[in-house]
């Protein structure tokens, strides 16, 4: 009887480890979906974030006012934590407008997706911008 | 006593198992919660093509708002067409989902002319409006989409004035101002009031005990005292809405 007790403990410990391991295995796919699906999600995410900012003319105002810090803060707030991004603004002649880096990574990586978004200011001096947003999930 | 302790020791493995299960559940639910919170701010079920079409419509609207803001502050009527031409050219260069073609026609049905309607009247009713129809086509081997939509940006102002004589020529004037964007009450970024003295318009100030109350729902109430010898008290209100679109109207106050 005393000899079996040790074996039962080992089995119980093994069971406990299995439970923890299976939970970790189960939750892993939440952060690592297949590449294509991940990229598709990133594209949707990026476009929706830009639309959200542009909906009341805020995006155009921030660009027109060259308020790159506020633009970065807004992007940081709207994008989920850990998503790498880099935003570049071009004018009508495709000249880079942002003098300051807007993003949390200068090179989001080879897995990054690129979104092109057209932005028009609501101001009386209507201006047209092309926004290029690079996004990548964390490795 | 010893037997109870022995049982306790024998059950300790099961207690560990239950504790591990509880920990696993907490871990799992925390992970799910964090994931849901991160994704809840953004609707990822939306179609990327729908997002693109929505962005095009949003841009079209912004072009019209900017143009009418420009024209209402003294710009040329040709600004609307010039801005729309630029926008169309920019959209036509896009090829994210296929070949994009955007066309527009400005509203010509009365009271609009070249897509614009301004009525800064004397009856206490003023309008600054622009109306444009768009036709968007997207063609690709996999996708073919046609979308017709219109953008109507209208800022409407109504004013109503009353006055009562408080001295020989001195009059207490009250003016109620209502502002609307596309028919819905809207906030103003600036309200400027004038009253007529002979052939000129004056702005009431602190010496006129001028006060304006913002009710926060697009309604403003202004009151002031002024020496107006005539029995006809005329007021004029110029309002800039939050989109910087200007609208003006005049009204004759009724005596109370």
Interface residues (C-beta under 8 A of the other chain):
Chain A: X5 X8 X9 X12 X13 X15 X16 X19 X20 X22 X23 X24 X26 X27 X30 X31 X40 X41 X43 X44 X45 X47 X48 X49 X50 X51 X54 X55 X57 X60 X78 X80 X81 X92 X116 X117 X118 X119 X120 X121 X122 X123 X124 X125 X126 X128 X130
Chain B: X10 X13 X14 X16 X17 X20 X21 X23 X24 X27 X28 X31 X32 X35 X38 X39 X41 X42 X43 X44 X46 X48 X51 X52 X54 X55 X56 X58 X59 X62 X63 X65 X66 X67 X69 X70 X73 X75 X79 X83 X86 X87 X90 X91 X94 X96 X243 X244
